[in-house]
Amino acid sequence: MIGCAVAYELTRRGAEVVLLDMRQPGAGATQASAGMLTPYLEGESSALLQLGVAGLARYAPFVEALREASGRVVEYRREGSVEVALSDGEAEALQSRAAYYAAIGVPHRFVAGDEAHALDPSLPSAVRAALLLPDHGYVGVHSLAGALLAVAEREGARVAVGARVERVTTEGAVTRVHTDREVLDADVVVVASGSWLGHATIDGVTSEAVRPVRGQLLQLSMSHAPTSRVLWGRACYLVPWTDGTLLVGATVEEAGFDEHATAAGVSGLLSAAFSLLPAARTARFDSVRVGLRPATKDHLPIIGRSSVAPGVVYATGHYRSGILLAPLTAEIVAGLVLDGDASPHLEHTRPGRFGL
């Protein structure tokens, strides 16, 4: 998703772009993403929260412009998320979170007991409390990636599918990309390789700044969506689409580059989903998807110009926030590459913190 968004933004601003992907674009971690736009639930640090809120603010105009440019349908809904407490301890934790949101001015609504059912009748009888964050939502990942790629190609981007980048070298003022098929010269190379950052050398250096974290995601189908909001529980989250699709995610596993689904992962997600949304028991099981999220040690992405290779710009390491941060990342990278503009957000994401 990050590569597609950057290619889209650069081409629409007049750059000549070649997009290199060892798979089909969008077939890596992107295809196993539920597309949640929930910065207040996943902001593990103040810096990540700032990035997430900035990313969310850009989504509506980003999708609107993309729909107009592509002529495609991109599912995008902002009807909020509901965090659910199924025990007294979880309810107390939710109440503390509500107090925090009140202190920083985040719109929210905390309800307990029977009021939780009034907020969302799909919740289980065991619900103790619920916390609504009305600004949250989701985007259809497959339709988003497809529209980005279609516009980029129409604007002249060349997409090299199945091209494996082996190394990037600096040759004077030229940055050279060596793939298993060809050698390409560029003014700037944007590295958006996700978990596979360490599979290519850049000016002779192989980095371990990003590691893969496996996530398994389930796709279920129902005749109609029992809720219109993202549901978030202790052991899973649920994303309901307008067509009755229900996405259940996601495991967090340190499994290296193993992209296999597991019985334990599927079983655990189903059990958690049934606890959070009882109606899911009647759903049809469609598929399980597996993706490798690109994680950094500080859980912040790596975005910005390389501190050692002047022709290289990084846009990787987004971990669980790749979809949320795609428009913001594309904006930052395009501004940096085409105008030399340094976004204030680069303070938190600079590659130099990992020696890149």
KEKE-3310 file (N, C-alpha, C; in steps of 0.2 Angstrom, whole numbers, plus 5000, padded with zeros to 4 digits):
npx = (5004:5010:5020:5011:5004:5013:5018:5007:5005:5017:5017:5005:5009:5018:5030:5042:5040:5045:5038:5044:5041:5041:5031:5014:5008:5002:5000:5007:5009:4998:4987:4982:4977:4965:4961:4958:4955:4960:4967:4967:4966:4977:4988:5003:5013:5016:5021:5018:5004:5002:5006:4996:4984:4986:4987:4974:4966:4969:4962:4949:4949:4959:4953:4942:4948:4955:4944:4938:4948:4951:4939:4933:4925:4928:4927:4924:4922:4916:4910:4914:4922:4920:4925:4925:4921:4922:4923:4924:4936:4941:4931:4934:4947:4943:4936:4946:4953:4943:4943:4956:4954:4945:4953:4962:4954:4948:4934:4922:4912:4907:4899:4890:4885:4868:4866:4876:4871:4861:4869:4875:4866:4871:4881:4887:4878:4886:4892:4901:4904:4906:4915:4914:4922:4919:4926:4933:4935:4935:4944:4942:4953:4958:4951:4956:4970:4970:4964:4974:4985:4980:4978:4991:4997:4990:4994:5007:5016:5028:5025:5034:5031:5036:5049:5064:5073:5090:5101:5105:5114:5126:5131:5140:5130:5120:5108:5108:5098:5099:5091:5085:5083:5086:5095:5092:5093:5091:5085:5081:5078:5065:5062:5051:5049:5044:5043:5054:5065:5078:5082:5089:5104:5110:5120:5130:5126:5117:5102:5095:5084:5071:5059:5049:5032:5021:5004:4988:4972:4955:4942:4925:4908:4892:4874:4869:4877:4879:4882:4888:4900:4917:4922:4931:4940:4948:4955:4953:4948:4935:4929:4916:4909:4900:4894:4891:4903:4914:4928:4940:4952:4968:4981:4997:5012:5028:5036:5046:5049:5039:5024:5013:4996:4989:4982:4979:4980:4968:4958:4959:4956:4943:4936:4937:4930:4917:4914:4914:4905:4891:4883:4891:4893:4885:4890:4897:4912:4925:4939:4957:4969:4986:4999:5015:5019:5029:5039:5047:5060:5055:5042:5039:5037:5049:5053:5059:5074:5088:5102:5115:5115:5112:5103:5093:5077:5067:5052:5045:5043:5030:5023:5008:5001:5001:4990:4983:4992:4996:4991:4997:5011:5014:5012:5022:5033:5033:5033:5046:5054:5051:5050:5059:5054:5053:5044:5037:5034:5044:5053:5051:5052:5064:5077:5090:5090:5091:5103:5102)
npy = (4994:5006:5008:5009:5020:5030:5030:5034:5047:5053:5052:5059:5071:5073:5066:5054:5038:5021:5007:4994:4978:4962:4954:4954:4971:4976:4963:4959:4962:4971:4964:4957:4965:4974:4986:4996:5012:5019:5028:5031:5020:5012:5020:5018:5027:5044:5050:5041:5042:5055:5055:5046:5053:5064:5057:5051:5063:5066:5057:5058:5068:5063:5050:5055:5062:5052:5043:5051:5053:5040:5034:5024:5013:5015:5008:5017:5021:5031:5028:5026:5018:5004:5000:4986:4980:4965:4961:4966:4971:4975:4985:4994:4998:5004:5015:5022:5025:5033:5044:5049:5052:5062:5072:5075:5080:5072:5067:5056:5043:5035:5021:5011:4994:4991:5002:5000:4990:4998:5007:4999:4986:4974:4969:4957:4949:4948:4960:4973:4986:5000:5009:5022:5029:5041:5046:5037:5023:5014:5008:5001:4990:4982:4988:5001:5000:4995:5006:5016:5011:5010:5023:5028:5020:5025:5038:5036:5028:5014:4998:4985:4969:4955:4958:4957:4967:4968:4975:4992:5006:5020:5030:5042:5056:5048:5036:5019:5005:4988:4974:4957:4956:4968:4984:4999:5017:5031:5047:5048:5035:5027:5018:5006:4994:4986:4973:4966:4974:4971:4962:4967:4976:4992:5003:4995:4991:4980:4981:4978:4984:4983:4971:4956:4953:4942:4941:4935:4935:4934:4931:4932:4929:4937:4938:4950:4965:4965:4975:4992:4998:4997:4985:4982:4972:4963:4952:4952:4961:4967:4971:4977:4976:4984:4975:4964:4956:4951:4955:4948:4951:4952:4941:4942:4938:4932:4925:4925:4924:4916:4913:4905:4900:4896:4883:4885:4899:4903:4896:4903:4916:4915:4911:4922:4931:4926:4929:4943:4947:4939:4935:4932:4918:4912:4915:4913:4904:4911:4913:4913:4925:4929:4940:4949:4960:4975:4979:4990:4993:5004:5005:5015:5022:5021:5035:5046:5055:5046:5045:5041:5038:5049:5049:5041:5038:5033:5024:5015:5001:5003:4995:4991:5001:5004:5006:5016:5027:5029:5039:5051:5047:5046:5060:5066:5060:5063:5077:5079:5073:5080:5094:5096:5099:5098:5089:5092:5080:5072:5072:5062:5051:5049:5041:5040:5037:5023:5021:5022)
npz = (5000:5004:4994:4983:4985:4986:4973:4966:4971:4967:4953:4949:4952:4942:4941:4934:4935:4941:4947:4957:4961:4970:4970:4965:4966:4981:4986:4998:5014:5014:5008:5019:5027:5037:5035:5045:5052:5064:5074:5088:5095:5092:5095:5101:5106:5110:5099:5088:5089:5085:5072:5067:5069:5061:5049:5048:5047:5034:5026:5020:5010:5002:4998:4991:4981:4974:4970:4961:4952:4948:4944:4951:4963:4980:4995:5010:5026:5040:5053:5066:5080:5091:5107:5117:5133:5142:5155:5172:5175:5163:5160:5169:5164:5152:5156:5162:5150:5144:5152:5149:5135:5137:5143:5133:5123:5114:5104:5111:5118:5133:5139:5151:5156:5153:5144:5135:5126:5120:5113:5104:5098:5093:5102:5114:5127:5139:5139:5148:5147:5135:5123:5113:5099:5088:5077:5071:5058:5043:5028:5012:5008:4997:4986:4987:4985:4972:4965:4967:4960:4947:4943:4944:4934:4923:4923:4918:4925:4926:4929:4937:4939:4949:4950:4958:4969:4972:4975:4979:4973:4974:4961:4958:4954:4952:4957:4957:4953:4956:4949:4948:4935:4928:4927:4933:4932:4942:4948:4961:4973:4981:4995:4999:5004:5015:5026:5020:5019:5023:5013:5003:4998:5002:4996:4999:5012:5023:5031:5047:5053:5051:5055:5052:5057:5060:5054:5055:5047:5046:5034:5034:5030:5029:5028:5030:5037:5054:5062:5060:5064:5068:5078:5094:5104:5118:5112:5099:5083:5074:5058:5049:5033:5020:5011:5019:5022:5034:5043:5053:5064:5073:5072:5081:5078:5081:5069:5060:5042:5039:5031:5033:5037:5053:5063:5076:5076:5068:5075:5087:5084:5079:5091:5099:5091:5091:5105:5105:5095:5094:5084:5074:5074:5065:5053:5036:5033:5024:5021:5026:5028:5027:5032:5033:5044:5044:5056:5067:5080:5089:5085:5077:5060:5046:5038:5026:5020:5017:5028:5024:5010:4998:4987:4991:4998:5012:5015:5025:5037:5044:5052:5060:5055:5042:5032:5037:5038:5024:5015:5021:5022:5008:5004:5012:5007:4993:4994:4999:4989:4977:4980:4990:5002:5020:5030:5046:5053:5050:5060:5069:5062:5056:5046:5050:5063:5064:5058:5045)
capx = (5000:5014:5023:5006:5002:5019:5019:5001:5006:5022:5015:5000:5013:5022:5036:5042:5040:5045:5037:5046:5038:5043:5024:5009:5007:4996:4999:5011:5005:4992:4981:4980:4975:4957:4960:4956:4958:4959:4973:4967:4966:4984:4994:5007:5017:5013:5023:5013:4997:5002:5006:4990:4979:4987:4985:4966:4964:4970:4959:4943:4950:4963:4949:4938:4952:4956:4938:4937:4954:4951:4932:4932:4922:4933:4923:4927:4916:4919:4905:4916:4924:4917:4929:4921:4924:4918:4924:4924:4943:4941:4927:4938:4952:4939:4934:4952:4954:4938:4946:4962:4952:4942:4959:4966:4950:4946:4927:4921:4906:4908:4893:4891:4879:4863:4867:4880:4867:4858:4874:4876:4863:4875:4886:4885:4874:4891:4896:4901:4905:4908:4918:4913:4926:4915:4930:4936:4932:4939:4944:4942:4960:4959:4949:4960:4976:4969:4963:4980:4989:4977:4979:4998:4999:4987:4999:5013:5021:5029:5025:5038:5029:5040:5056:5067:5078:5096:5105:5105:5121:5127:5136:5140:5124:5114:5106:5107:5094:5100:5086:5087:5081:5088:5098:5089:5096:5086:5087:5079:5075:5061:5062:5045:5049:5041:5047:5059:5070:5085:5084:5093:5109:5110:5127:5134:5124:5111:5099:5090:5080:5064:5058:5042:5028:5015:4997:4983:4966:4950:4936:4919:4902:4885:4869:4870:4882:4876:4884:4891:4906:4923:4922:4938:4940:4954:4958:4952:4944:4930:4927:4910:4909:4893:4891:4891:4909:4916:4935:4942:4960:4973:4986:5003:5016:5035:5037:5051:5046:5034:5018:5008:4991:4990:4975:4979:4978:4961:4954:4959:4952:4935:4933:4937:4925:4911:4913:4913:4899:4888:4880:4896:4893:4881:4894:4901:4920:4928:4946:4961:4975:4992:5003:5020:5019:5036:5040:5054:5060:5052:5036:5038:5039:5055:5051:5064:5080:5094:5108:5121:5114:5108:5098:5088:5072:5064:5045:5044:5042:5024:5020:5001:4998:5002:4985:4981:4998:4998:4991:5002:5017:5014:5012:5028:5039:5032:5036:5053:5057:5050:5051:5064:5050:5054:5038:5038:5033:5051:5057:5049:5053:5070:5080:5096:5090:5094:5109:5100)
capy = (5000:5012:5009:5011:5027:5035:5030:5038:5054:5056:5052:5064:5078:5074:5063:5048:5033:5014:5003:4987:4973:4955:4951:4959:4976:4975:4956:4957:4963:4974:4960:4954:4971:4975:4993:5000:5019:5019:5030:5032:5013:5009:5025:5016:5032:5050:5051:5037:5045:5061:5053:5043:5058:5067:5052:5051:5069:5067:5052:5060:5072:5058:5045:5058:5064:5045:5041:5055:5052:5033:5032:5017:5013:5014:5008:5021:5023:5034:5028:5025:5011:5003:4996:4982:4977:4959:4960:4972:4974:4978:4990:5000:5001:5008:5021:5026:5028:5038:5050:5051:5055:5069:5076:5078:5083:5067:5065:5049:5041:5029:5019:5005:4990:4991:5007:4997:4987:5003:5010:4994:4980:4968:4967:4951:4950:4949:4966:4977:4993:5001:5016:5024:5034:5042:5048:5031:5020:5009:5009:4994:4990:4980:4993:5007:4998:4995:5012:5019:5008:5011:5030:5029:5018:5029:5044:5034:5024:5007:4993:4979:4964:4950:4961:4957:4971:4965:4980:4999:5009:5027:5031:5049:5059:5044:5031:5014:5000:4982:4969:4951:4957:4974:4989:5005:5023:5036:5053:5046:5028:5026:5011:5005:4986:4983:4968:4964:4979:4968:4958:4971:4980:4999:5006:4989:4989:4977:4983:4974:4989:4981:4963:4954:4951:4938:4943:4931:4938:4929:4934:4929:4932:4936:4940:4958:4967:4966:4982:4997:5000:4993:4982:4981:4968:4961:4947:4953:4967:4965:4976:4975:4979:4985:4969:4958:4954:4953:4954:4947:4951:4949:4938:4945:4932:4932:4919:4926:4925:4911:4916:4900:4901:4890:4881:4889:4906:4903:4895:4909:4922:4913:4911:4929:4935:4924:4932:4950:4947:4932:4934:4929:4911:4910:4918:4908:4905:4912:4913:4916:4928:4930:4945:4950:4967:4977:4982:4993:4993:5009:5004:5021:5020:5025:5039:5052:5054:5042:5049:5039:5037:5055:5047:5036:5040:5027:5024:5008:5000:5005:4990:4990:5007:5006:5009:5023:5032:5029:5046:5055:5045:5048:5067:5068:5058:5068:5084:5078:5071:5085:5101:5097:5101:5093:5089:5092:5073:5068:5072:5056:5045:5049:5034:5040:5034:5016:5021:5021)
capz = (5000:5004:4987:4978:4987:4984:4966:4964:4973:4963:4946:4948:4952:4936:4941:4930:4941:4940:4953:4957:4966:4968:4969:4963:4971:4986:4988:5004:5021:5012:5007:5025:5032:5038:5033:5050:5053:5072:5078:5095:5098:5091:5096:5107:5109:5108:5092:5084:5089:5081:5065:5066:5069:5055:5043:5048:5044:5026:5022:5017:5004:4998:4995:4986:4975:4971:4967:4955:4947:4945:4942:4954:4970:4985:5001:5015:5031:5046:5058:5073:5082:5098:5111:5121:5139:5144:5162:5176:5175:5156:5160:5173:5160:5147:5160:5162:5143:5142:5155:5145:5129:5139:5145:5127:5119:5109:5105:5113:5123:5137:5142:5155:5157:5148:5139:5130:5121:5117:5109:5098:5099:5091:5107:5118:5134:5144:5139:5154:5145:5129:5122:5106:5096:5082:5072:5068:5053:5039:5021:5008:5006:4990:4981:4988:4982:4965:4962:4967:4955:4941:4942:4943:4928:4918:4923:4915:4929:4924:4935:4935:4943:4950:4950:4965:4970:4975:4979:4977:4973:4972:4956:4957:4955:4950:4961:4953:4956:4952:4951:4945:4928:4924:4931:4932:4935:4945:4953:4968:4974:4987:4997:5002:5004:5021:5030:5016:5019:5024:5008:4998:5001:5000:4996:5003:5019:5024:5037:5051:5056:5051:5056:5050:5062:5056:5056:5052:5046:5044:5031:5035:5026:5032:5024:5031:5042:5061:5065:5055:5066:5069:5085:5096:5110:5121:5108:5091:5081:5068:5053:5045:5026:5018:5008:5023:5023:5041:5044:5060:5065:5069:5077:5082:5079:5079:5065:5054:5036:5038:5029:5033:5042:5058:5066:5082:5074:5065:5081:5092:5081:5079:5097:5101:5087:5094:5111:5104:5091:5094:5077:5069:5074:5059:5046:5032:5033:5017:5019:5030:5025:5031:5030:5037:5046:5045:5063:5070:5088:5092:5082:5072:5053:5044:5033:5026:5016:5020:5031:5021:5003:4997:4982:4994:5003:5015:5017:5027:5044:5046:5056:5060:5053:5035:5028:5040:5036:5017:5012:5024:5019:5001:5004:5014:5002:4987:4995:5000:4983:4972:4982:4995:5008:5025:5035:5054:5055:5049:5066:5073:5057:5052:5045:5053:5070:5063:5054:5037)
cpx = (5004:5017:5017:5004:5007:5019:5013:5003:5012:5020:5010:5003:5018:5029:5036:5044:5040:5044:5039:5043:5039:5037:5020:5008:5001:4996:5003:5006:4998:4986:4978:4978:4967:4956:4957:4959:4956:4965:4973:4967:4973:4990:4998:5012:5014:5015:5019:5006:4997:5002:4999:4984:4980:4985:4977:4963:4964:4966:4953:4945:4955:4958:4944:4942:4953:4950:4937:4942:4953:4944:4930:4928:4927:4929:4927:4921:4920:4913:4907:4918:4921:4922:4925:4924:4919:4919:4924:4931:4943:4937:4931:4943:4949:4938:4940:4954:4949:4941:4952:4959:4949:4948:4962:4961:4947:4938:4926:4914:4907:4901:4894:4884:4874:4863:4872:4876:4863:4862:4874:4872:4866:4879:4883:4882:4879:4894:4895:4901:4907:4911:4918:4918:4923:4920:4933:4932:4937:4939:4945:4949:4961:4957:4953:4967:4975:4968:4970:4984:4986:4978:4987:5000:4996:4991:5006:5018:5021:5029:5029:5036:5034:5048:5058:5073:5084:5100:5104:5112:5121:5132:5136:5134:5118:5114:5104:5103:5096:5095:5089:5085:5085:5092:5095:5093:5090:5089:5086:5076:5071:5060:5056:5044:5047:5046:5053:5065:5077:5087:5088:5098:5109:5116:5131:5132:5118:5108:5095:5085:5073:5063:5051:5039:5022:5008:4992:4976:4961:4944:4930:4913:4896:4880:4868:4874:4878:4877:4888:4898:4911:4922:4929:4937:4947:4958:4957:4949:4940:4929:4922:4910:4901:4890:4890:4897:4911:4923:4937:4950:4962:4978:4992:5008:5024:5037:5042:5047:5041:5027:5012:5003:4992:4983:4974:4977:4971:4957:4953:4955:4944:4932:4932:4931:4918:4909:4911:4907:4896:4885:4885:4896:4889:4885:4897:4908:4922:4935:4950:4967:4980:4997:5009:5021:5027:5036:5047:5054:5056:5044:5034:5040:5046:5053:5056:5070:5085:5099:5114:5121:5110:5103:5093:5083:5068:5056:5043:5044:5036:5020:5012:4997:4999:4996:4983:4986:4999:4997:4996:5009:5019:5015:5019:5034:5039:5035:5043:5057:5057:5051:5056:5061:5051:5048:5040:5038:5040:5055:5057:5051:5060:5074:5087:5096:5092:5100:5108:5101)
cpy = (5006:5014:5012:5019:5032:5035:5034:5045:5057:5057:5058:5071:5078:5070:5056:5043:5025:5011:4996:4983:4966:4951:4956:4964:4975:4967:4954:4958:4967:4970:4957:4959:4972:4982:4998:5007:5021:5021:5030:5025:5010:5014:5022:5021:5038:5052:5048:5040:5051:5060:5050:5048:5062:5063:5052:5057:5070:5062:5054:5063:5067:5053:5049:5060:5057:5043:5045:5054:5045:5031:5026:5018:5011:5014:5012:5023:5026:5034:5026:5018:5011:4998:4993:4979:4971:4957:4966:4975:4978:4985:4996:5003:5005:5015:5025:5029:5033:5045:5053:5055:5062:5074:5079:5080:5078:5066:5058:5049:5035:5027:5012:5001:4990:4996:5005:4994:4992:5006:5005:4987:4973:4965:4961:4953:4951:4956:4970:4984:4994:5008:5017:5030:5036:5044:5042:5028:5015:5011:5002:4994:4987:4985:4999:5006:4998:5001:5016:5017:5010:5018:5031:5026:5022:5035:5042:5030:5017:5003:4986:4973:4958:4952:4961:4962:4968:4970:4987:5002:5016:5027:5038:5052:5054:5038:5025:5008:4993:4977:4963:4951:4962:4979:4995:5011:5028:5042:5051:5039:5028:5019:5010:4997:4983:4979:4965:4969:4976:4963:4961:4975:4987:5002:5001:4987:4986:4979:4978:4978:4987:4973:4962:4951:4948:4940:4938:4935:4934:4934:4929:4933:4931:4939:4948:4959:4968:4972:4986:4999:4995:4991:4980:4978:4966:4957:4948:4959:4964:4972:4974:4979:4980:4979:4963:4954:4956:4951:4953:4946:4952:4946:4942:4940:4933:4926:4920:4927:4920:4914:4911:4902:4895:4889:4884:4896:4907:4902:4900:4915:4921:4913:4918:4933:4933:4928:4939:4951:4941:4931:4931:4922:4908:4912:4912:4910:4906:4910:4915:4919:4929:4935:4946:4958:4969:4982:4985:4992:4998:5009:5011:5019:5024:5028:5045:5050:5050:5047:5047:5039:5043:5054:5043:5039:5034:5029:5017:5007:5003:5001:4989:4996:5009:5009:5016:5028:5032:5036:5051:5053:5047:5056:5069:5066:5062:5075:5084:5078:5077:5092:5102:5099:5095:5094:5089:5084:5069:5068:5065:5050:5045:5043:5034:5037:5026:5016:5021:5028)
cpz = (5000:4997:4982:4979:4985:4977:4963:4965:4968:4955:4945:4949:4947:4936:4936:4935:4938:4946:4952:4962:4965:4968:4965:4968:4975:4988:4994:5010:5019:5011:5013:5030:5032:5036:5038:5050:5060:5075:5085:5099:5097:5092:5102:5110:5107:5101:5087:5083:5085:5074:5063:5065:5063:5049:5043:5045:5037:5022:5018:5010:4999:4995:4990:4980:4971:4967:4961:4950:4944:4942:4945:4961:4975:4992:5007:5019:5037:5051:5065:5074:5089:5102:5116:5127:5141:5151:5166:5176:5168:5156:5164:5168:5155:5150:5160:5155:5142:5146:5152:5139:5131:5140:5139:5122:5113:5109:5106:5117:5126:5140:5146:5155:5151:5142:5133:5124:5117:5112:5103:5100:5097:5097:5111:5125:5139:5144:5146:5153:5138:5128:5115:5104:5089:5076:5068:5062:5049:5032:5018:5005:4999:4985:4981:4984:4974:4961:4962:4961:4948:4939:4940:4936:4922:4917:4920:4919:4926:4930:4933:4940:4943:4950:4957:4965:4974:4978:4975:4978:4971:4967:4954:4959:4954:4955:4957:4957:4952:4954:4948:4938:4924:4929:4929:4936:4937:4948:4960:4968:4981:4989:5001:5002:5010:5024:5026:5015:5019:5018:5002:5001:4998:5001:5001:5010:5019:5031:5041:5055:5056:5052:5054:5056:5059:5059:5052:5052:5043:5040:5031:5031:5029:5027:5024:5037:5049:5064:5059:5057:5067:5077:5088:5103:5112:5116:5101:5090:5075:5064:5048:5038:5024:5014:5012:5025:5030:5042:5051:5060:5072:5074:5076:5083:5077:5076:5060:5048:5034:5037:5029:5038:5047:5061:5072:5081:5072:5071:5086:5090:5081:5086:5100:5097:5090:5100:5110:5100:5090:5087:5072:5069:5067:5052:5043:5032:5026:5016:5026:5026:5029:5028:5035:5038:5047:5051:5064:5077:5091:5090:5078:5065:5052:5038:5032:5021:5020:5022:5028:5013:5001:4992:4985:4999:5005:5016:5019:5034:5047:5051:5055:5057:5046:5031:5031:5038:5029:5014:5015:5022:5012:5000:5006:5009:4996:4988:4996:4993:4978:4974:4987:5002:5014:5030:5042:5056:5054:5055:5070:5068:5054:5051:5049:5060:5070:5059:5047:5034)
residu = (MET:ILE:GLY:CYS:ALA:VAL:ALA:TYR:GLU:LEU:THR:ARG:ARG:GLY:ALA:GLU:VAL:VAL:LEU:LEU:ASP:MET:ARG:GLN:PRO:GLY:ALA:GLY:ALA:THR:GLN:ALA:SER:ALA:GLY:MET:LEU:THR:PRO:TYR:LEU:GLU:GLY:GLU:SER:SER:ALA:LEU:LEU:GLN:LEU:GLY:VAL:ALA:GLY:LEU:ALA:ARG:TYR:ALA:PRO:PHE:VAL:GLU:ALA:LEU:ARG:GLU:ALA:SER:GLY:ARG:VAL:VAL:GLU:TYR:ARG:ARG:GLU:GLY:SER:VAL:GLU:VAL:ALA:LEU:SER:ASP:GLY:GLU:ALA:GLU:ALA:LEU:GLN:SER:ARG:ALA:ALA:TYR:TYR:ALA:ALA:ILE:GLY:VAL:PRO:HIS:ARG:PHE:VAL:ALA:GLY:ASP:GLU:ALA:HIS:ALA:LEU:ASP:PRO:SER:LEU:PRO:SER:ALA:VAL:ARG:ALA:ALA:LEU:LEU:LEU:PRO:ASP:HIS:GLY:TYR:VAL:GLY:VAL:HIS:SER:LEU:ALA:GLY:ALA:LEU:LEU:ALA:VAL:ALA:GLU:ARG:GLU:GLY:ALA:ARG:VAL:ALA:VAL:GLY:ALA:ARG:VAL:GLU:ARG:VAL:THR:THR:GLU:GLY:ALA:VAL:THR:ARG:VAL:HIS:THR:ASP:ARG:GLU:VAL:LEU:ASP:ALA:ASP:VAL:VAL:VAL:VAL:ALA:SER:GLY:SER:TRP:LEU:GLY:HIS:ALA:THR:ILE:ASP:GLY:VAL:THR:SER:GLU:ALA:VAL:ARG:PRO:VAL:ARG:GLY:GLN:LEU:LEU:GLN:LEU:SER:MET:SER:HIS:ALA:PRO:THR:SER:ARG:VAL:LEU:TRP:GLY:ARG:ALA:CYS:TYR:LEU:VAL:PRO:TRP:THR:ASP:GLY:THR:LEU:LEU:VAL:GLY:ALA:THR:VAL:GLU:GLU:ALA:GLY:PHE:ASP:GLU:HIS:ALA:THR:ALA:ALA:GLY:VAL:SER:GLY:LEU:LEU:SER:ALA:ALA:PHE:SER:LEU:LEU:PRO:ALA:ALA:ARG:THR:ALA:ARG:PHE:ASP:SER:VAL:ARG:VAL:GLY:LEU:ARG:PRO:ALA:THR:LYS:ASP:HIS:LEU:PRO:ILE:ILE:GLY:ARG:SER:SER:VAL:ALA:PRO:GLY:VAL:VAL:TYR:ALA:THR:GLY:HIS:TYR:ARG:SER:GLY:ILE:LEU:LEU:ALA:PRO:LEU:THR:ALA:GLU:ILE:VAL:ALA:GLY:LEU:VAL:LEU:ASP:GLY:ASP:ALA:SER:PRO:HIS:LEU:GLU:HIS:THR:ARG:PRO:GLY:ARG:PHE:GLY:LEU)
# end
